[in-house]
Amino acid sequence: MIGYLEDTIAAIATAPGEGGIGIVRISGEKAEAILRSVFVPVHIHRQKGGPSFEKQPGSCEKQMFLPDSLAMSTGGLVENRKMTYGYIVEYDEEGTENRIDEVLAVYMKKPTTYTMEDVVEIYCHGSMISLKKTLALVLSNGARLAEPGEFTKRAFLNGRIDLSQAEAVIDLIRARSEKGYEAAMDQLSGRLSHKVKQLRQELTELLVQIEVNIDYPDEDIQILSDQKLKEGLEELREKLFLLKKTMNTGKIFRDGLKTVIAGKPNVGKSSLMNSLLKENRSIVTDIPGTTRDTIEEMFSLRGIYLRIIDTAGIRRTGDVVEQLGVEKSREMYQNADLVLLLLDGSAPLSSEDEELIQELKDKKAIVLINKIDQKRVLFKEDLQKKLPDKKIIEISVQKEIGLDQMEEEICQMVEQGNVRSQEGVVVTNERHGALLEQAIKAIEDGLFSLSMGEAPEIVEIDVRQAWELLGEITGETATDGLIDEIFSRFCLGK
């Protein structure tokens, strides 16, 4: 690992494609020397009219270096943390200059950098040709191409951030809603790390006391009674459970809420989707069976990322194509995170409505009675008896009545008060959620061993396992293989 960190790495840090600015990033001991090899500040270029360069000891065979005397006489090539305007240039064997791009460059001295190493960033024009040529020149002068996520990996290995904060970088880059962005920023700031470290410290204190009981069973010292140990483990289990519970909300913040609009034909499903998206995404007609396949769109509702799915009207039909759409609608209905069941307030419940209502009882759902601007036949009170634990809202999609109430209810169902628990900590990462679940199981195993009168050594095994599992969240007990696997998911240049 030491040799790994001794390399100087470089990569294009901006997304591929056209743009105003593209960045080539360099990190490592040779970062400043490489910058000196490829960059000429414009004031030096003007003063010298394209200065004459000489090779320095240890320089690249083809690339020419700016002599120290010239750099010193002009106030230095670049100053620490000062953006400098100039050119990326290369020279052929005859000393002929080839200007690659007009750029801004900045050198940042360790340890107060992203990687805690010397870092250089070169701000080129956003042409991929310019960026690739600049990167190739940097690589030819002593850097190697960075692996995916290697800059952030170095920040972790050098102790600037822990593993959970490093993973938050991915979530921050991929955030598709305000809530997802806020959750990633909280994790990057170290809120989850702080909470996990607190829990590990409590487990450490219990482990110390257990080991005292094992090592000095007959000594006249303060020892941990079984009852006190039981209370401590139960308290920790509850804290872990509350933290794990936020995973439901965190997953929605990160991946979005899979929301299915269901109902029979012509009840207003496509109109509702168009209203939510504020565009005519679904075709709306009075002809039953117009929507024959699922239509999926993604949008942010008050900062919450929703994957909204308009389904084919569920009804019995002899049309083979429409029947395929109905079957797909039922599949989506079964697998949804949230169902918006739309019913026609101007018509009595049909057999299809009744079937959907029966299937709704074990699902997270909001029931919407549409067309309340027309002559009413179906009322909220009628449905509340069938679905006493479901929120029922009366709306008119056409007149835009009740839609704000529906949106507010969706937001409340997503948050469920979990966002405020655990001092604002929300678990968004599935790996973290799985480790918390395993840690809870280990503590429960310890409590069972304790209740069965097992020796302290047996209880210690389970408590230590919980301690190690929590350490995998922050990276304190993570293996090299796990670390490599996590950072392999990063994009190149980050």
C-alpha angles and dihedrals in degrees: 000000000000091000089047091057093046091067119095109227134199138184143155103270099194129076118270117261137058119324144146093253134022124188131215110197126201127187130181145057094304096049096105094042091051090050089052088052097055108024131073118186111231094238090059091046092052096044094050098031091233101338126239110249131206130200117256126208110277094017125140114273096242104024118084122219132219108246116245091235092059092045092050094046092057097047096269133305095265132349124228110274094355119123110231127198118221148101138294104227140172130193130214124223091275091054095251111155121236111190110209102182146340105246150161116238133190131189118204118193121220144283098032095062136098093266096029085241131099106287132195126189122191115198107208131174108278097255113125088218091058092045094048093047091049092047092048090052091049091050092049089056098059110292126110126217111270120240119239108288094002096132091056090041089057090050087056096044091047091052101247094120135010127236097268090052090049090053089050088064089066091049090048092053093047097041111135100180139036092251091051090048093049092049091050091048091051091052092045090052088058103253094132091042091052092050093047092048090051090053091047090051090054089050089048091055091051091048091052091053093047090051091050089055090049097046099039108027095154101036121116095243137114107283132184112256120218090246093053091047090050091051092048093050093046091051091050092047090054092050091049091047092053090049092048090049091065088065091085091058093039093053090054091048090053105034102021134245112284099223121185123197106209136177144106122299120292094014093121104265096136091044090053092050091049090049093051092047092041090225137084097260098143125050112247121202138144090243112105113234097030091133105060100164136035117273116204128194134167126221143149118256110195090327095316118114112232129190097204118196125194110203134200113267110271111235141121110273140166092213106108095207093047091047090057088054091049091052091050089049091054090049091052089046091056095048100042124122088212131013123206101199109199119203130183110245091194094060136050120256113281126212088259090054091050092051092050091048091053092050090048098066096089096039136089100250149149118214115216122197104203132195096040087151088070131067105301125233101151120056136189092244091059092056098041089069090056094042107027095164098046128092110242120196127185113220146164111211092189094052093034092237119157096003093116089054090050092051091049091051092051090053092048092049091052096049097037089180091290094115091067095048124092091027091296096311114147121183109222102162119088091211090057091047092052092049091050090051091051091048090052089051091050091052091048089052089052091051090050092050089049092051090051091054095247120169117273089248090065093049090048091058092059095043092049090050090055089049092052093046091055088049089060089063093060094032096246092122099021119127124238089247092056092047092050091048093051095049092046087072092063124099121253113271097028 
